[in-house]
C-alpha cells in the first residue's frame, strides 16, 4: 500500500478476541544487528477504539 506522500504503508491486521472483539493493530519489525536471522514483531493498537479494547483487557 502507498499512503499520502508516496510512503509505503503496511496493512493493518485485524485480530479477533473472544471478549474484546475486533482489534486493529499496527506493527514494527525489528532486526537485531547481532543476529540477522532473528526478527522481533511489536504490535500496537492502530486506533483509539482498539487501544480502549486492549486497555480493558489489561485491566483484568
C-alpha positions as CSV (number, residue, x, y, z in Angstrom):
1,X,0.0,0.0,0.0
2,X,1.1,3.5,-0.7
3,X,-0.1,6.3,1.5
4,X,0.0,10.1,1.4
5,X,3.3,11.5,0.2
6,X,4.1,8.2,-1.6
7,X,5.3,6.4,1.5
8,X,4.8,2.7,1.6
9,X,2.4,1.6,4.4
10,X,1.9,-1.8,5.9
11,X,-1.6,-3.3,6.0
12,X,-3.2,-3.1,9.5
13,X,-4.3,-6.6,10.5
14,X,-7.5,-7.1,12.5
15,X,-7.3,-9.5,15.4
16,X,-10.5,-11.1,16.9
17,X,-10.5,-11.5,20.6
18,X,-13.4,-13.6,22.2
19,X,-14.2,-10.9,24.8
20,X,-12.9,-7.6,23.3
21,X,-14.0,-8.3,19.7
22,X,-12.1,-6.8,16.7
23,X,-8.8,-5.1,17.5
24,X,-6.9,-3.4,14.6
25,X,-3.1,-3.3,15.1
26,X,-0.1,-1.8,13.5
27,X,3.3,-3.4,13.8
28,X,7.0,-2.8,13.5
29,X,9.6,-5.4,12.6
30,X,12.9,-5.0,14.4
31,X,16.0,-6.8,13.1
32,X,18.9,-7.1,15.6
33,X,22.2,-6.3,14.0
34,X,24.0,-9.0,16.2
35,X,21.7,-11.8,14.8
36,X,20.1,-11.0,11.4
37,X,18.3,-14.3,11.5
38,X,16.0,-13.1,14.3
39,X,13.0,-10.8,13.9
40,X,11.0,-9.1,16.7
41,X,7.5,-8.0,15.9
42,X,6.0,-5.3,18.0
43,X,2.2,-4.9,17.7
44,X,0.4,-1.8,18.9
45,X,-3.2,-0.6,18.7
46,X,-3.8,1.2,15.4
47,X,-6.7,3.4,16.6
48,X,-8.4,4.7,19.7
49,X,-11.2,2.0,19.7
50,X,-8.6,-0.8,19.6
51,X,-6.5,1.0,22.3
52,X,-9.5,1.1,24.6
53,X,-10.2,-2.6,24.0
54,X,-6.6,-3.5,24.8
55,X,-6.7,-1.3,27.9
56,X,-9.8,-3.1,29.2
57,X,-8.2,-6.5,28.6
58,X,-5.0,-5.4,30.5
59,X,-7.1,-4.0,33.5
60,X,-8.5,-7.5,34.2
